[in-house]
Amino acid sequence: MATNLLSGYSRGNPVRNRHFILVVAALILSGCSAEFAEREADRQVTALVKDRQDKTLGYRPQVEATTDPKNVKPTTQAYAKIPQTPHAPAAAPQAEPLRVVLEYGQLGPKRFDWASGEDIPRASFDYETLDSRIRNRLRLGPPTLEERPVRLDFFGSLSYGVQHSRTYQTTMEDLYLAALDVTLQRHLFEPRPFVGGSLEYAGGQKDVNYRAALTSTARAGVRQQLPYGGELVAQGLVSFVNALDGNAASGENASVVLSGSIPLLRGAGMVNLEPLISGERTLVYQVRTFENFRRDFVISIATQYFRLLSLQQSVLNRRVNYASFVTLTERSRALYSTGRVAYIELQRSLQEQLSAENQLITAQETYAAALDDFKLLLGMPTEQALDITAVELDVALPKTDDAQSLALAMKYRLDLQTARDRVDDTRRRVENAKNGLLPDLTLSGQTAFGNRANDPASRLDERTNTYSARVDLDLPIDRVAERNQYRAALIDVRRAQRDFEDLKDRIVSDVRESLRLIQESQATLQIQVQAVDLAQRRRENAYELLRNGKSTSTRDLVEAQNSLLQARDLYEQASATLQVNVLRFLRNSGTLRLDPDAGALGHAMDRAAEIPVSTEGAGANNLPHLR
């Protein structure tokens, strides 16, 4: 119901009293509309839920959506365009390549061959025969530049992934789009010029004396949206009428118009700035999300990279294991021919040789599949040849206890800061939704002047100035949609608070688990060092007993060889797990630094400083690799 409060207003006019009563009634309704809307929504929703429960379940489980009026009041921080974000303090580089120069020596672990003094057939096993690609490469000569594989270590993998990962590109675009929306919201509060025109043909028949004319209109101006609601528009209009017959008259008309409207209740105040505030804060959240993604990206690459190194070593261990069983089979065959061992010992050796060959084939296929997954993570074509070169990280172990680590996480975790800020967002939206329940009360005005009749359009005359003012009132008779929005906003506050508390508890759990995993990895690594040493000595002992004839069974040597293979695999896995767990702790505590000044790790993540990938031979400190 719209009412013009100024039209018909005069002293002693009863219309004035009615207008006054309407204004007072609107103000009264605006004061109690929020509480009334909440109660009315609860009443209707409760009735609906009970009816559907009775018809669907046959009983009524309790359903509540309680709100706390004290927790929905927004603070000044809720209206801050750029929420504060504590920065992690500068620290020593957290992960650097460990520069170790290895002395030249025989590749691979120690070989346990049989004594050369005995007349026993020796193994003719050649490692190169296990890989047809290497054999063909040697036969055909060195590869061309196009055939040379890309060689990446850990930091090279990070750099390549930052430049080529499809997921990384998508996340950067999300940040760009968030910033793009802010540019629009800012532009809406700037002076916005406009220019336009129109062309109109008008004609008439006998009743209007067969008049026909062509009217052209040009307009130009500027509009300005006001911060707390309303808009001002200044524009100039020029119209030219060209008569097409003698029954119409030509003429010119020009005017300058200044108009504006300001809401006084609904739509007035900080609610008008909500799109700008929301866009600015969303941009901050997206910056945090992008940095969280970068940290997770480092963990993902580190996990797959060190798994590839473990699988490389697993393939090498199984090559050596297969060679050892080939030698054992030949030894058992020779001993059986002289009657020194039973035939079942030869069968056991041959069976273990076949099993070792199958394990080698499986390990090679597992590595090839993991390498393809790594290429997908980096955004590299799967047909691209890739060599993973080993680099050992000098990772600084955390020197904090549980309490210090949790304090760091509570202060520097970006997702926790975003969850805390989103609680303020929901409180701000409650105030905005409450504003939607108010009456529409709009003050508008206009002033204009132009040229006199029969004067040229360029001759503007201030004596033609006209002005008007108007107040429009629309009482909140139908506000069901706005009521529901307000009730939903109240529920969103509780949800945001629960999400914040849940995230905080999960962060506490993640940090504590990270510290436990680091301790576990350190203990496991020390145990596996001892296990490898023990398995090697056990194998040497079983070998000597069999070689000297003090044992007529190959069982002990077979078991020792398998134990050594398992111990070597577990050692490689424990070494990789420790380094990854340290990086995960830094991520979970919010202290993983990826800025360009954070050493090699930050440099590798900087798109402006791409690390060139190598297609040349491995350096002296690179371990053997597979393709």
N, C-alpha and C positions, 0 to 999 in steps of 0.2 A: 504494500500500500504506500504509494508515493504521495507526499504532500508538499506543496510549495508554501513555505512559511511566510514569505514576504508578499506574495500576491494577495491583494485584498486587505492588507494590513492598514488600519487607520484608527485613530483615537476614538474610543467608544464603540468600535465595531465588535460584535460578539464573536466574529471569526478569530480575533486575537486570543480570546479566552480558550477556545477549543485548541488552538495551536499550542498554547502554553500547557494545557493538560496533556496533550500528546507528547510534548517534549519531556515533561516530568515523568510520565508513564514509561517512556523509553529509557530514561535514566534509571528508573527503579528496576526495570527488567534487566538492564545491562549489569546491575550490581549483583543480582542473584541468579543470573542465567547459567553460570558455570556449575554451581552446586546443584541447581535444579536439573540441568542437562545430565549430570553424572547420575543422579538418583533415578531419573526417568529412563536412561539407558540401562541401568542395572535392573530396574523393574521389568522392562520388556525382554531383555536377554534372559533373565532368570526364568521367566514364564515360558519362553521358547525352549530353553534347554530342558526344563522339566517335562514339557509336553513331548519332546522328541525322545527323551530317555524312557518315559513310560511306554511309548509306542514301539521303541526299538529294543530296549533291554528288559522292560518290566520292572525296573527299580531305578532309583535315583542316586547315582554316585555324586558325591559332593563336588561342586565346581565353583571355584572362587577366583576372582581377579581383583585382589585387594590393592589399594593404593595408600601411600603415606603422604598427606599434604605437605609435610615438612621437607620431604625430599624432592619435591618437584619444583621448588623455587630456584630459578636459575641465578647463578652468580655472575659477576662481571667477566669471569674467565670464559663463560659460555658464549659471550658475544665477541671474544677476541678473534680477529681474522687469522692470526698466526699463533696457534698455541705454542707454548714454550716447550722446547725439546732439549734436555740436557745432553751435552756432547761428551763422549768418552774421552778421558784424559789421554794426552800423548804418552806413549810408552815405547819400549824397545820393540824392534820388529818381532812379530809373534811366530813367523814361520819363514825360515831362510833355507836355501839349499846348503847342505853340508858338504863343503869342499874337501874331498879326500882324494889324494893322488895315489893310485894303486901302482905298486911295482909290477914290472912286466913279469909274467909267469905263465905257467900252463893253465889253460882255460878249464874251468869246471872243478868239481871236488876230486879228492884223491882216488886213484884207480887201484883196486886190489887185484892185480894179476898174479898168475901162478909163477913159481920160481922158474927161472930160465934153464936151470941145470937139469930138470927132469924132462924125460922124453914123453911129453904129453902135448897133444894138439892144442894150439893156442887159438883164441877167438880171432876171427877175421872181421869182426864187427867194425863198421865205419859209421860215425855219426851222420856224415853227410848223406848217406844212402837213405836215411829216414825222411828226407825232405826233398821231393823231386824238384821243387821250385829252385832250391839252392843248386842242385845238380845241373839243372838246365841253364841256370844263370852262368855257372862256371863254363859250361860247354859253349854257350853262345857269346860269351864275352860280357863286358860290363853293360849295365842297362843304360838306355838313353835317358835324357833329362825328363822326358814325359813318363818313363817307367819307374823312375826313382821314387821310393816311398817318402812320404812326409814323416819326419822324425820329430816327435813331441815328448818332452818330459812333462813334469807336473805343471810348471809355470807356463810352458809353451801351450799346454792343453787349456789352461785357464784363458790365456790370451786368445787362442783360436776360438774358444767357445764364446767369449765376449763379442768377438767380431762376427761370428757366423751362426750362433745358436738361434733357432727359430723362436723358441720360448723366450729367450732374452730379448729378441726384437719385439715380440708381442708385448712384453712387460714395459719396454721403453715407450711403445706407442700408447699404452694405457696412461702413462705419466704425461705424455704429450697431449692427449685428449683432455685430461683433467685441467691442464694449464690452458688449453684452448677454450674451455668453458669459462674460465675466469676472465679471459679477455673480453668475452661477450658481456658478462655481468658488469664488468667495469665500464664498458662502453655505454651500457644503458643509462648510466648516471653521468655521462658526459653530454655536452651540447651536440645534438644530432641534426644536421641540416637535411632539408628535403626540398626537392624541386619536382614539379609535375605540371601537367596541362591537360586540357580536354577540348574536344571539338563537338559541337552539337548542332544538329539541323532541326528546326522547328517549322511546322507549317499548319495551315488551317483551311477549312472549306468555307462554304457560303456564310455560315453563321459567324465566322470570325473574319469576314472580308477577304478570304483567300490570302491571308498573310503568310509569308515564308521568309525565314531569315537563317543565317549561319552564324553561330556564336562560338568564338574561340576564347578560351580562358587559360591563363598562365598563373601559376602560384609558386612561391618560394618562401622558405622560412626556416626556422630552427625551433626544436623542442628540447626541453630540459626536464628530466624526471627529478623530482625533489627527494632528498634522502629519507624523509619521514612520511612520505606519501604524497601523491598528487603530481601534477605536471603543469608546466607553463609552456605556452606555444605562442610564438611571434611569427606572423606571416604577412606577406603582401600578395594581393590578388589583382589581376588586370584582366578585364573582359572587353572584347571587341565584337560588336554586333554589325554584321553586313547584311543589309536588306537585299533580298533576291527579287522583290517586286515593289511596286509603288505603294502597296498597302502597309508595308512595314517600314520602320524608321531605323537608320543606322545610328550607332552611338558608341561611346567609350565609358568605361567605368573602372575606377581603381580604388583600392582601399588598403589600409594597414590595420591589422587586427592583432590585439594582444589578449589572450584568454588564458585561463587557468582554473584548476579545480584542486581542492584539498580535502581529503577525508578527515573527519574530526573524531570518529569512533572506530568503526570497523575499517581495517586497512591502514590505520594511522600508527606511527611510532616505529619501533625497531622491527616490527613484522614486515615492513616494507623493504628492509635491508636483508631479509632472510635469504633470498637467492644469492646475493653477493657474499654474505657471511658463510653460507653453506658451501659455496664454490671455493672460497679461499681456504676453508678448513679441509675440504675434500682434497685439495691439492697438497696440503701438508700430509694428510693421511697417505696419499698416493706416493709421495716421496719416501715416506717410511716403508710403505709396502715394497717399493722398488729396492730399497736397501736391504730389507729382509730377504727378498728374492735373491739378491746378489750373494748374501751370506749363505743361504741354502744352496745356491748354485755352486759355491766353493766346496761345500760339504759333499754334494752329489758327485762332482768331478773327482774329489779326493777319494771318495769311497770306490768309485769304479776304477780310477787310475791305480790305486794300490791293490785292488783285486786283480787287475790285469798283471801287475808285477808278480803277485803270488801265483797266478796261473802260469806265467812265464817260467817261474822257478819250478812249478809243479811239472811242467813239460820237461824241463831239463833234468829234474830228479828222476822222472820216469824213463828218460833216455838212458841215464846212467844205470838205473835199476834194471832195465831191459838188457843192457850190455852185460851186467853182472850175472844175470840168469843165463844168458847165452854162454858165457864162460863157464858157469857152474854146470850147465848141461853137457858141454864138451868134456869137462873134467869127470863128471859122473859116467859118461859113456866110456871114457878111457879106463876108469877104475872098474867098471863092470866087465870090460873086455879082459881084464887081468884077474877077475874073480875076487876083487877086494871089497865090492859092495854088491848088495842084492839088486835085482832088476827093478824092484819097487822104488829104489832111490833114484834110478834114472828116470822112471816115470814121474816121480814127484818133481824132479828138476825140470823136465820138459813141460809138465803142467804149469808150473810157476812161470816158465818162460812165456808160454802162450797167454797166461793171465797178465803178465807184465806188458806184453805187446798190445793186448786189448786196452789196458789202462793208458798206455801211451797214445793210442788212437783216440780214446775218449777225451783225454786231456787236451789234445790238439784241437778237437772239435769244440770243446767247451771254451777254449781260449778264442777261437775264431768267432763263436757266437757272442762272447762278451765284448770282443773288439768291435763287432758291428753295432752292439748296443751303445758302446762308447762313442762311435761315430755319430749315431743319431742324437746323442746328448750334445755333442759339439756342433751339430749342424753340418757335418761333413758328408759328402756323397759316399754311400756304402761301397761303391766300386773303387774309391780312392785307396791306393796302397798306403798303409800307415804302420810305422814302427814306433812302439812305445819304448822309450829309453828310461832307464832307472835313474832316479835321483833320491837320495835320502835327505829327509828334512831335519833341520835343526829346530825342533819345535820346543818352545819354552814351556815347561811344565808349570801348571798353576801353583802358586805359593800362597793360596788363601784357604781358610777353613770354610765350613758350611755357612756360618753366620756372615762372613765377609762376602762370600760368593752370592748369597741370597740378597744382601744389601746392594751389590752391584747390579744384579738382575732387576731388582725393584726400581732402580734408578735409571738404567740405561736400556732396558728392553723396549724397543720401538713399538712392538705390538701392544704391550701393556700401556704405554703412554696413549696410544690411539684408543684403546678400550676405555681408558679413564676420560679422555676427551669426548668420546661418544656418549657417555653419561650426561655430560653437560649439553650435548646436542639434543638429547631427548627432553631435557628440562626446558630448553629454549623452545622446542616445538610445542610443549604444553602451553606456554604463554601465547604462542602464535595461534594454536587451536582455540584457546580461550578467547582471543581477539575475534575469531570468526563467529562467535556467538553474539557479538554486539550488534546493535542496529546500524544501518547504513545512514550516516549523517554527513553530507557532502556540501561544502561551500564552494561555489563556482562564481566566476565573474568574467566580464569581457568589456573591452573598450575598443572602439574603432573610429577611424575618420577616413574620408576620401575626397573625391572631387565633387563639385556641384553639378547639377544637371546642365547639359549642353556645354560643359567645360571639357577641355582635353584631359585625358587620363593623367597627364604629367602635372596637372595643376591641383595639388592636394590643398585642401582648405581645412584649417583647424576648427572652423565654425561648424563643420559637419560632424564634429566629435559626438559619439553616443557611448553610453556605458550602461551596464546592468550588473546586478548581483542577485544570487539565487542560493537558497538553502533547500536541499532535498533530504527527506527523511523516509527511510524504509524500515518499518518495524520488524523485529525478528519473529514473525508469525510462523514461518516454516524454516526450521534449522535442524532437520533430522540428519542430513549429511554432515553438517558441521558438528552436531552433537556426537555422532559416531566417531568423527575424527578426533575430537577432544578426548573421548573415552579411550580410544586406541592409543593416543599419545600418553595417557597416564599409565597404561599397561606397558608401553615401550620403555618407560623409565625403569620400571622394575626389572624388565628383561635385560636392559643394558647393565644394570647393577649386578644382576646374577651372572651375566657374561663376564663382567670385569672380575668378580670374585672367583669364578671358575678358572679364568685364564691365570689369575694370580696363583691359585693353588696348583695348576698344572705346571707353571713356571718353577715353583718351589720343588715339585716332584722331578722335573727335568734336570734342574741344576744338581740336586742331590744324586740323582742317578748318574749324571755325567761324572761327578767326583768318584762315585763308587766304581764306575767302569774304568776310569783311569787307574785307580788302584788295582783293580782286577787285571788290567792289561799289563801293568808293570810286573805283578807277581807271575802272571802266565808267561811273560817273556823270559823272566829269569828261570822259571821251571823248564821251559823248552830249550834254553841254552844247555842246561844240565842234561836234559833228555837226549839231545843230539850227541853230546859228548859220550854219554853212557851207551847209546846205541852203536856208535862207531867202535868203541872198545869191545862191546859185545860181539860185533861182527868180526872184528879182527881176531878175537879169541876163537870163535867158532870156525873161522877160516883156517887158523893155524892147527887146530885139532884135526880138521879134515885133511889138511895137506900133509901133516906128519903121520897120518894113519892111526891116530889115537881115537878117532871116531869113525864109525862106518855108516853114519846116517847124515843125510843132508838136511834133516828137519831143523836142527839148531841154526844152521846157516841161513836157511830160508826164512825162518822166523826173525832172525836178527836183521836180515836185509829188509824185510817188510817193516820192522819196527823203525829202522833208520829212515826209510822213506816217509813214514808217517810223522816221525819227529821233525824231519826237515820241513814238511808241509806245515805242521803246526807252528814251527818257529817263524816261517815267513808270514803266516796269517797273524800271529801275535804281534810281530813288528809293525805290520800295516795297521792293525786295529788300534794300537797305542797312538799312532800319529793321527788317525782319524778321530779318535775319542777326544784328544786334546783340542782339535779344531771344533768339535761339537760342543765341548764345554765352553769355549770362547763364544760360540754362537748362542748357546743357551743362556749365558750370563750377560749377553748384550755387549761384550767387549771385543768382539772380532772386528778389527779395523781393516778397511779396504780402501782407504784414501791413498792417493798417489805417493804420499810421504811415509807410508807404512811398510817400507822395504819392498822386497821382491814380490810379496803377495799383493800389495796394493798396486805395484807397477804393472803386474800381469793383468789386473782387472781394469786398467785404465785404457779405454778405447782410443784415446788420443796418443797413446804411446805403445802401439802394437809391437809385440815381440816377434821378429821374423822367425818363421819356422825353417828348420834345416832339412835339406835333402842330401847332405853329405854324410860321410861315415861318422860313426860314434866317436866321441872323445875318449881319452885314456881312462876317465873315471866312470864311463858308462858300462853297465853290465850287458851281457849278451841278451839279444832280444829275438823274438819271433815275429812273423808277419801274419 
